[in-house]
Amino acid sequence: MFKTTFSIVAYFTLHLGLTAQADVIIEKGDKIAFLGDSITQAGANTGGYCNLIIETLNQKGLEVTPKYSGVSGHKSNQMLARLEKDVLSHQPQWMTLSCGVNDVWHGKNGVELADYKKNITSIVNQAQAAGIKVIILTSTMIREDQSNEANQMLKGYNDFLVELSKEKKCLLADLNGIMQETIKTIEKDDKGNTVTSDGVHMNFAGNMMMAKGILEVMGFSADELKAIESDWADMPNTSQIRLKVGLSHAELEKLNKAAKAQGKTLQQSFDEALQSKKAELMEK
């Protein structure tokens, strides 16, 4: 955790010029729409980046309301098509826009840069015309290797987002830049990933990374972000271990019988045993 905290805070401090204190720009009672793809859809879950943002803002007493608008597989054209239904009709004060991974990742079924520019510009124009303040997020990486072809193509899409944010006077969270810095300092898992579970979709470290990047542009200071991440690390049910236990049929029958005798299902019996073992290992 120390390496993760250091890398993200160091990026904020060195590259974004954070001061020790800052004013949060979100106002009490604001509604925030999160428009995006599967990364944003998963971000609404406990420990997801959208959830972490909402929980953090509400812990400050801001009483914000989320409108989760992430749909798996969606590209810029599909987000534009559902903008009215999924965002504008809900009249949020804020909208985060996360779009670009699928436009590139889907290859010939994706969206070329010229059309992507038109779609994203239209999304921002319509949101701003409705009085919604937009936070543009640069797209996170497609597999954790900046040199690969997909990430090199994605760079053009992200460069456009940076320029559009300046033109439209939108806030910008450069999550791609933060991710490139972060993966340099976190130990890889057995699949070679650091902040993702599969090279694209975020694990808990990745969701924390994204949430911090957005909270930074909302006005949280580097010191606040460091303390917040420490609190997030203790959030229950944000990480899981998947277990596969091989059994013979006779063993399965015996375990089912033992669990039934205790008035439990086999799943309940295993869950209790695992919780007991977890507590034992945590004490060592």
C-alpha positions in Angstrom: 0.0 0.0 0.0 2.9 2.4 0.7 4.1 2.2 -2.8 0.7 2.8 -4.2 0.1 5.8 -2.0 3.5 7.3 -2.7 3.3 7.0 -6.5 -0.2 8.6 -6.7 0.5 11.4 -4.3 3.9 12.0 -5.8 2.3 12.3 -9.3 -0.3 14.8 -7.9 2.3 16.9 -6.2 5.0 16.9 -8.9 2.8 17.0 -12.0 -0.4 18.7 -10.9 1.0 21.3 -8.4 -1.3 20.5 -5.5 -1.1 22.6 -2.4 -1.6 21.3 1.1 -5.2 22.7 1.4 -7.8 23.1 -1.3 -11.5 23.9 -1.5 -13.9 21.1 -2.7 -16.0 22.5 -5.6 -18.9 20.0 -5.1 -21.8 21.7 -3.3 -24.1 20.1 -0.8 -27.0 18.3 -2.5 -25.3 18.1 -5.9 -26.1 15.2 -8.2 -23.2 13.6 -10.1 -23.7 11.5 -13.2 -21.0 9.0 -14.1 -21.1 8.3 -17.9 -19.0 5.5 -19.2 -18.5 1.9 -20.2 -17.9 -1.3 -18.2 -15.1 0.3 -16.1 -17.7 2.9 -14.9 -20.5 0.3 -14.6 -18.3 -1.7 -12.2 -17.3 1.6 -10.6 -20.8 1.8 -9.0 -20.1 -1.4 -7.0 -18.8 -1.3 -3.4 -15.1 -0.2 -3.7 -15.6 1.0 -7.3 -14.3 4.4 -8.3 -17.7 6.0 -8.5 -18.8 4.5 -5.2 -15.5 5.7 -3.5 -16.1 9.2 -4.8 -19.7 9.3 -3.5 -18.8 7.8 -0.1 -15.9 10.3 0.3 -18.0 13.3 -0.6 -20.8 12.2 1.7 -18.4 11.7 4.6 -17.7 15.4 4.2 -21.4 16.0 4.7 -22.2 17.0 1.1 -25.2 14.7 0.7 -24.5 14.1 -3.0 -26.6 11.8 -5.1 -25.1 9.5 -7.8 -26.5 8.7 -11.2 -24.6 5.7 -12.4 -24.6 5.6 -16.2 -21.9 3.1 -17.1 -22.8 0.4 -19.7 -20.5 -2.5 -20.5 -19.0 -2.4 -24.0 -20.3 1.1 -24.9 -18.4 3.4 -27.2 -18.8 7.2 -27.8 -21.6 6.8 -30.4 -23.6 4.7 -27.9 -23.0 7.1 -25.1 -24.2 9.9 -27.2 -27.3 8.1 -28.2 -28.3 7.5 -24.6 -27.1 10.8 -23.2 -30.6 12.3 -22.8 -32.1 9.2 -21.1 -29.2 8.4 -18.9 -27.9 11.8 -17.9 -29.7 14.9 -19.1 -33.1 13.9 -18.0 -31.9 13.4 -14.5 -30.6 17.0 -14.3 -27.3 16.5 -12.5 -25.1 19.4 -11.6 -22.0 17.4 -12.6 -21.0 14.7 -15.1 -17.8 12.7 -15.3 -17.2 11.4 -18.9 -15.1 8.2 -19.3 -15.0 7.1 -22.9 -12.4 5.9 -25.3 -11.2 2.4 -24.3 -13.8 0.5 -26.4 -13.6 3.0 -29.3 -10.0 1.8 -29.7 -10.0 -1.7 -28.1 -12.9 -2.9 -30.4 -10.7 -2.5 -33.5 -12.6 -2.4 -36.7 -15.9 -2.5 -34.6 -14.7 0.6 -32.7 -15.0 4.3 -33.5 -12.4 6.1 -35.6 -10.8 9.2 -34.1 -12.6 11.6 -36.4 -16.0 10.3 -35.4 -15.0 10.0 -31.8 -14.2 13.7 -31.8 -17.6 14.5 -33.1 -19.4 12.3 -30.6 -17.5 13.5 -27.6 -17.8 17.1 -28.6 -21.6 16.7 -29.0 -21.8 15.0 -25.5 -19.9 17.9 -23.9 -21.9 20.5 -25.8 -25.3 19.0 -24.8 -24.3 18.6 -21.2 -23.0 22.1 -20.9 -26.1 23.5 -22.7 -28.1 21.8 -20.0 -26.1 23.5 -17.3 -24.1 20.4 -16.3 -20.5 20.9 -15.4 -18.3 18.2 -17.1 -15.2 16.5 -15.8 -13.4 14.8 -18.6 -11.4 11.7 -17.8 -8.6 10.6 -20.1 -9.0 6.9 -20.9 -7.1 4.4 -18.8 -4.7 2.0 -20.5 -5.5 -1.0 -22.7 -3.4 -3.6 -21.0 -0.6 -2.3 -18.8 2.0 -1.7 -21.5 2.1 1.8 -22.9 4.2 0.6 -25.9 1.6 -1.7 -27.3 -0.3 -0.7 -30.5 -3.6 -0.1 -28.7 -2.2 2.3 -26.2 -0.3 4.1 -29.0 -3.5 4.6 -30.9 -5.4 5.6 -27.7 -2.9 8.4 -27.2 -4.5 10.3 -30.0 -7.9 10.0 -28.4 -6.6 11.2 -25.1 -4.7 14.1 -26.7 -8.0 15.2 -28.1 -9.7 15.0 -24.7 -7.0 17.3 -23.2 -7.5 19.8 -26.0 -11.3 19.6 -25.7 -11.1 20.2 -22.0 -9.2 23.4 -22.6 -11.5 24.5 -25.4 -14.7 23.8 -23.5 -13.2 24.9 -20.1 -14.0 21.5 -18.6 -12.1 20.0 -15.6 -9.7 17.3 -16.7 -8.6 14.2 -14.7 -5.6 12.7 -16.5 -6.2 9.2 -15.4 -4.1 7.7 -18.2 -1.1 9.7 -17.1 -1.6 8.8 -13.5 -2.0 5.1 -14.4 1.3 5.2 -16.4 3.1 6.5 -13.3 1.3 4.2 -10.9 2.0 0.9 -12.6 5.7 1.6 -12.4 5.7 1.2 -8.6 3.2 -1.5 -7.8 4.2 -5.2 -7.7 2.6 -7.2 -10.5 0.3 -10.1 -9.7 0.6 -13.6 -11.2 -1.0 -12.4 -14.4 1.4 -9.5 -14.8 -1.2 -6.8 -13.8 -1.0 -4.1 -11.1 -4.1 -1.9 -11.0 -6.3 -4.0 -13.3 -7.7 -7.5 -13.0 -7.4 -8.3 -16.7 -5.3 -5.5 -18.2 -8.3 -3.2 -18.7 -10.9 -3.5 -15.9 -9.8 -2.1 -12.5 -9.1 -4.0 -9.4 -9.4 -2.2 -6.0 -6.0 -0.5 -6.4 -7.1 0.8 -9.8 -10.5 2.0 -8.5 -8.7 3.9 -5.8 -6.3 5.4 -8.4 -9.2 6.6 -10.5 -11.2 7.9 -7.6 -8.2 9.9 -6.3 -7.6 11.3 -9.7 -11.1 12.6 -9.9 -11.3 13.8 -6.3 -8.1 15.8 -6.9 -9.8 17.9 -9.6 -12.8 18.3 -7.3 -10.5 20.1 -4.9 -9.1 17.6 -2.5 -5.5 18.2 -1.4 -2.6 15.8 -1.5 -2.7 15.4 2.3 -6.4 14.7 2.2 -6.0 12.2 -0.6 -3.3 10.3 1.3 -5.5 10.1 4.4 -8.5 9.1 2.3 -6.6 6.2 0.7 -5.6 4.9 4.1 -9.2 4.8 5.1 -10.2 3.1 1.9 -7.7 0.3 2.5 -9.7 -0.8 5.5 -13.1 -0.8 3.7 -14.6 -4.3 4.0 -15.6 -6.5 1.0 -13.5 -4.6 -1.5 -11.2 -7.5 -2.3 -11.9 -11.2 -2.7 -10.0 -14.5 -2.9 -11.6 -17.1 -5.2 -11.0 -20.6 -4.0 -11.4 -23.9 -5.9 -11.6 -27.0 -3.8 -11.4 -30.4 -5.5 -13.7 -33.1 -3.9 -14.6 -36.6 -4.6 -18.3 -37.3 -4.8 -18.1 -39.2 -1.4 -16.4 -36.2 0.2 -19.0 -33.9 -1.1 -21.8 -36.0 0.2 -20.1 -36.2 3.6 -19.7 -32.4 3.8 -23.3 -31.8 2.8 -24.5 -34.2 5.5 -22.3 -32.5 8.1 -23.6 -29.1 7.1 -27.2 -30.2 7.1 -26.8 -31.7 10.6 -25.9 -28.2 11.8 -28.8 -26.6 10.0 -26.6 -24.9 7.4 -26.0 -25.1 3.7 -22.6 -26.3 2.5 -21.9 -22.7 1.3 -22.7 -21.3 4.8 -20.5 -24.0 6.4 -17.5 -23.2 4.1 -18.0 -19.4 4.6 -17.9 -19.7 8.4 -14.8 -21.9 8.2 -13.0 -19.5 5.9 -13.9 -16.5 8.1 -12.4 -18.4 11.0 -9.3 -19.2 9.1 -9.0 -15.6 7.9 -9.1 -14.3 11.5 -6.5 -16.9 12.5 -4.1 -15.9 9.7 -4.6 -12.1 10.4 -3.4 -12.7 14.0 -0.1 -14.2 12.8 
